């Protein structure tokens, strides 16, 4: 009997037959990533019920040298939760670890298991008159374990930070099958290495996150949304500086959307009307979250817009007059990716550069892409307030998108990533590396950084059984970009 068969038998005895999936029909949803970019195979899909069962599964896998691929809501965009094609790996789904263990209103924390859906955390926080500010397009299906494993960002990073900043403590099953209980809701703990930071963003390569203590914030009394039309990303940066001066911590959203992004939304979702009578090279969506009143937030916005128009930074502006109009503004932003999908396959980049470099990055890289792929259409949008751009390249009008990707994806990726590197940025801002960008990450990081990452992986997971092939290679497949 093979190691995988004895492993499956032992897991069946541990978890029960209904929670060990081996039939192709049952395992299929767990073996394909959200974008349908990666399709793997697995000896089994395992659904443990609690942390103790996760630890027992890890010990069984270690004894038989079965590699494990942790998975949350399977909404990742970099293939980090998809097994390889060997059929030798096992997927460990955390979806049954779905309990909210408790809320501490005085400490402003909520303790949740890894399989809790993000929207359920938001709802529980709201029931306690609190705000859990992590907000993503996939919040109705993504889980907090996956959010932590990829250090997800979203629209609230400008004010509240990404998932890392929202986490105070973790519970983790180590590659040896031990349970580290780090569920301390402390904002100060200066007692050595911060183990929590090792596991956040590691995509399950160093251990399996099973629970977390997350920060809550006071629920805002009012949220006010506005749109502004501008002539360039440089003007948007000036507007961001002005908005931060006027609003300070009240500014919780600042999203940049290019003219072509807005035209794509209008083409494929005509019910979502662009509110300005004329197009603008860039549109900014702003949101204020106010602890005082709707009237206070609205008055602040109106003063900001008046000054920005007076200085010529903004060409046109509109403050939402109702919740419905506010939602309509956000719908324009949230439908960009959907409109791209309707338009056809495209080359996606989730990148970050210093905020001050965004205007130069867009100008320079647009010009480089225009020479390399004439007629390519740039879909540029993202979280300007934290330097995260979704810098996507659509095929020229009338050109077959699949043929365009086949010819241009590799050279365009190299051009974009070279530009990111030149501006001292990151090739992955909020989606993680997974298997999609692992080789590029090894290429652009310095030799010292690569060796440090490899040393951490080897020290914590010497048998390379935790999500192998993701985030870091045991040895780099190409010389690092900064190699001599």
Secondary structure, DSSP 8 states (H G I E B T S, - for coil): --HHHHHHHHHHHHH-GGGEE-SHHHHGGGSB-TTS--B---SEEE--SSHHHHHHHHHHHHHHT--EEEESSS--SSSTT---TTS--EEEE-TT---EEEEETTTTEEEEETT-BHHHHHHHHHHTTEE-----TTTTT-BHHHHHHHT---TTHHHH--HHHHEEEEEEEETTS-EEEE----S---SSS-HHHHHTTSTTSSEEEEEEEEE-EE--SEEEEEEEEES-HHHHHHHHHHHHHHHGGGEEEEEEEEHHHHHHHHHH-TTS--SSSS--SEEEEEEEEESS-HHHHHHHHHHHHHHHHHTTS-SEEEE--SHHHHHHHHHHHHTHHHHHHHH--EE--EEE--GGGHHHHHHHHHHHHHHHSTT-EEEEEEEGGGTEEEEEEE--TTS-HHHHHHHHHHHHHHHHHHHHHHTT-BS-SSS--TTTSHHHHHHHS-HHHHHHHHHHHHHH-TT--BSTTSSS-SS-SS--TT--
